[in-house]
C-alpha cells in the first residue's frame, strides 16, 4: 500500500471540527478516508492535571497520550489496522465502544494539539485550521458539553474561562500561521468543505 495523504485538522474548542469532518467524510466511501481523532487518546482522569481549585484540566497537551497517537498514525501509514477504546469524556451514561481504524488512501487526523506535538506535526502533509469567533465557540461548547457530555453549565463556563481560552492562545492559535488552509466557520463552512472535498476527490482520482 502506498503512503496515504495525511491531513491534519485543528482549531479551537467549539470551532466546528467534528461537524466539518462528519460532513466531509459523508462524501466518500468508508475505504477512502480513515479519520483518527485525538479525543480517543485522553489519559485516564486519575492522571489529569488539577488546577488550584482541584478541577481536572483536560485542555492541556499533557492530557493527551501524544506518543500513542503518533504510533497509531504510523501503524496506519504502514498498512496495519488500529484498535482503540472509545473515549466517552467520563460520561457515566455512555458505554465505550471498541473502535477499529483501517488504512485508507487519505488519513485524516484531528484534534486540538495535532500541530503542537512535533512527532505528529512532522507526519502531516496538509494542515487545515478551522477558525471561529470566541463568542460562537463558547455557545457551541455549552451546547455540546451539556447535551453530549452531561456537564453542568457552571462547570462548562469555568473550564472555558480558565482552561479552554488560555490553552487556545498558547497551544493552538500560534499554529494558525503554519496552516496551509484556514477555513472560516463563523457562519458556515460550506465553501471550505467544497474546496477540501474537491481536493480529496482529485487526489483519489490520481491513484
C-alpha positions in Angstrom: 0.0 0.0 0.0 1.3 3.4 -1.0 1.8 6.1 1.7 -1.5 7.8 2.4 -2.1 11.5 2.2 -2.1 12.7 5.8 -4.3 15.6 6.5 -4.4 17.4 9.9 -7.4 19.4 11.0 -7.3 21.6 14.1 -9.0 24.6 15.6 -10.2 25.8 19.0 -12.7 24.0 21.0 -16.1 24.8 19.5 -14.7 25.8 16.1 -16.8 23.1 14.4 -14.2 20.4 13.7 -16.5 17.5 14.4 -19.3 18.8 12.3 -16.9 19.7 9.5 -15.3 16.2 9.4 -18.7 14.4 9.6 -19.9 16.3 6.5 -16.6 15.8 4.7 -16.5 12.1 5.4 -20.0 11.6 4.2 -18.9 12.4 0.7 -16.6 9.4 0.5 -16.7 5.7 0.8 -15.5 4.1 4.0 -12.4 2.7 2.4 -11.3 6.1 1.0 -10.8 8.0 4.2 -9.8 7.0 7.7 -10.4 9.5 10.5 -8.3 9.3 13.7 -9.3 11.7 16.5 -7.2 13.0 19.3 -10.2 12.6 21.5 -9.7 8.9 21.8 -6.2 9.4 23.3 -7.1 11.2 26.5 -5.2 9.9 29.5 -7.4 8.5 32.4 -9.0 11.1 34.6 -6.7 10.0 37.5 -3.7 11.2 35.5 -5.1 14.6 34.6 -3.6 17.8 36.0 -5.8 19.6 38.5 -5.8 23.4 38.8 -5.7 25.5 42.0 -9.4 24.7 42.6 -8.9 20.9 42.1 -10.6 20.9 38.7 -9.2 18.5 36.2 -7.8 20.3 33.1 -8.4 18.3 30.0 -7.4 21.2 27.8 -3.6 20.8 28.1 -1.3 18.8 25.8 -0.3 16.6 28.7 -4.0 15.4 28.9 -3.3 13.5 25.7 -1.1 10.5 25.1 0.6 12.0 22.1 3.1 9.1 21.9 0.3 6.5 21.4 -1.5 8.8 19.0 1.7 9.2 16.8 2.4 5.4 16.9 -1.1 4.6 15.7 -0.8 7.1 12.9 2.4 5.4 11.9 0.7 2.0 12.0 -2.0 3.1 9.7 0.6 4.6 7.4 2.3 1.2 7.2 -1.0 -0.6 6.3 -1.9 -2.0 9.7 -5.3 -1.8 11.5 -5.6 0.1 14.8 -7.9 -0.7 17.6 -8.8 1.7 20.4 -11.4 2.0 23.1 -13.7 5.0 22.5 -13.2 7.8 25.0 -16.5 8.9 26.5 -15.4 12.0 28.3 -16.1 10.4 31.7 -19.8 10.4 31.0 -21.4 7.5 33.0 -24.4 7.4 30.7 -22.3 6.3 27.7 -20.8 2.8 27.3 -17.5 3.0 25.4 -17.2 1.1 22.1 -14.2 -0.7 20.7 -13.2 1.2 17.7 -11.3 -0.2 14.7 -9.4 2.0 12.2 -8.4 0.7 8.8 -5.7 2.1 6.5 -7.0 4.2 3.6 -5.6 6.4 0.8 -6.4 9.5 2.9 -5.7 9.6 6.6 -7.3 12.5 8.4 -6.1 13.2 11.9 -7.9 15.8 14.0 -7.6 17.4 17.4 -6.6 20.4 19.4 -2.9 19.6 19.6 -2.0 17.8 16.4 0.2 20.7 15.3 1.7 21.1 18.8 3.0 17.6 19.1 6.2 17.5 16.9 6.0 13.7 16.4 2.6 14.2 14.8 3.1 17.5 13.1 6.0 16.1 11.1 3.8 13.4 9.6 1.1 15.8 8.3 1.1 16.6 4.5 -1.7 19.2 4.6 -2.6 21.4 7.5 -6.1 22.7 8.0 -7.1 25.3 10.6 -10.8 25.8 11.4 -11.5 29.3 12.8 -14.4 30.8 14.6 -15.0 33.8 16.9 -14.8 33.2 20.7 -18.5 34.1 21.4 -19.6 31.4 18.9 -17.2 28.9 20.2 -18.4 29.2 23.8 -22.0 28.9 22.8 -21.2 25.7 20.8 -19.1 24.4 23.7 -22.0 24.9 26.1 -24.5 23.1 23.8 -22.1 20.2 23.2 -20.9 19.7 26.8 -24.4 19.9 28.3 -26.1 17.7 25.8 -23.5 15.2 24.8 -21.2 15.0 27.9 -23.7 15.7 30.7 -21.6 18.6 32.2 -23.4 21.2 34.3 -23.4 24.8 32.9 -21.3 26.2 35.7 -18.6 23.7 35.1 -18.6 24.3 31.3 -18.2 28.1 31.8 -15.5 27.7 34.4 -13.5 25.4 32.2 -13.9 27.7 29.2 -12.6 30.7 31.0 -9.8 29.1 33.0 -8.7 26.2 30.8 -10.0 26.5 27.2 -9.2 30.1 26.4 -5.6 30.1 27.9 -4.9 26.8 26.0 -6.1 28.2 22.7 -3.9 31.3 23.0 -0.8 29.3 24.0 -1.0 25.9 22.1 -3.4 26.3 19.2 -3.7 29.9 17.8 0.1 30.2 17.1 -0.1 27.3 14.6 -2.7 29.1 12.5 0.2 30.9 10.7 1.6 27.5 9.7 -1.7 26.2 8.3 -2.0 25.6 4.5 -5.7 26.3 4.6 -7.7 28.4 7.0 -11.5 27.8 7.0 -13.7 30.4 8.5 -16.6 28.9 10.4 -18.3 32.0 11.9 -21.4 31.5 9.8 -20.9 28.3 7.8 -18.0 26.2 6.4 -19.6 25.1 3.1 -17.1 26.8 0.8 -14.1 25.4 2.7 -15.8 22.0 2.7 -16.3 22.1 -1.1 -12.7 23.1 -1.7 -11.3 20.3 0.5 -13.7 17.7 -0.8 -12.7 18.6 -4.3 -9.0 18.3 -3.5 -9.6 14.9 -1.9 -11.5 13.6 -5.0 -8.7 14.9 -7.2 -6.1 13.0 -5.1 -8.1 9.8 -5.2 -8.7 10.0 -9.0 -4.9 10.1 -9.5 -4.4 6.8 -7.6 
